[in-house]
Amino acid sequence: MEEKQAEKLRTINYSGIFLSCFSDYSEKCVHATPEHVLLYLYSGEQVIEDRDKKITIQAGECAFIRRNHRLMMYKNSKGDALYKGISLTFNRILLREFYSKLSKADLPEKVPIPEENVFRIKPRADIISLFQSLTPYFDENLKPSDGVAHLKLQEGIYALLNQSEIFFPILFDFTEPWKMDIMEFLNDNYMDELTMEQIASYTGRSLATFKRDFGKISNLTPQKWLIKRRLETAYIKLKEEGKKVQDVYTEVGFKNLSHFSTAFKRQYGVPPAEVGLL
């Protein structure tokens, strides 16, 4: 791939493995995928903006982005180096299959569940060798077989689990297959006015079982998770969409403006009316 070529955005997808290359100096996009993503940057620079937090990834660095989170991404050239990154997308079918083959003895106990959406990943040998092995497929426009792509995605999961135990509860944040996925349901319905009893019922659980299962995937209580998720959406609507506070607070599920403003300032450090000025 020649630098300074005239093409615009080039993205290639091989069975959940993506290469993105930009010839423009900077490209801004919204990341909002229902799947977990592991990103490796070959060249250029990537800035990931998660509400009021920014993470900058340089060439040779790697980041993990949690599913179901809307982020702003800035993909920049740096000097003569174009932006070039490869990402692996881990869908729920792949993760369930992987989990089913794990020995129970391999599962760590009492791992604290982080609430962050974006994680820097240390460029260890397993991560570097994984992404270097993918380069020839894109440089030579050679599509790997579905079997090879599947193995590379599995290799990515192993690399994350070897990186830190925190990725066990993050990647395997589901329970029995006959029960509705809690996070999928909440991310689809978090702005609706539902009681905890209704949410438990809709996901096929008693209230006690719902609270127990939720405790396996988040350190927050369900009520606090819902407030945090609503505030994250409100931040986007105020900052990126330019909406008014009076319209946003009811739209995301708050009944009281004062309660919304207090909770918003507690989470972001500024009143909601000042977000558009940042």
Secondary structure, DSSP 8 states (H G I E B T S, - for coil): --TT-S---EEEEETTEEEEEE-SSEEEEEE--SSEEEEEEEESEEEEEETTEEEEEETT-EEEE-SS--EEEEEE-BTTB-EEEEEEEE-HHHHHHHHHTS-GGGS-SS------SEEEE---HHHHHHHHTTHHHHHTT----HHHHHHHHHHHHHHHHHH-TTHHHHHT----TTS--HHHHHHHHTTS---HHHHHHHTT--HHHHHHHHHTT-SS-HHHHHHHHHHHHHHHHHHTS---HHHHHHHTT-S-HHHHHHHHHHHHSS-GGGGGG-
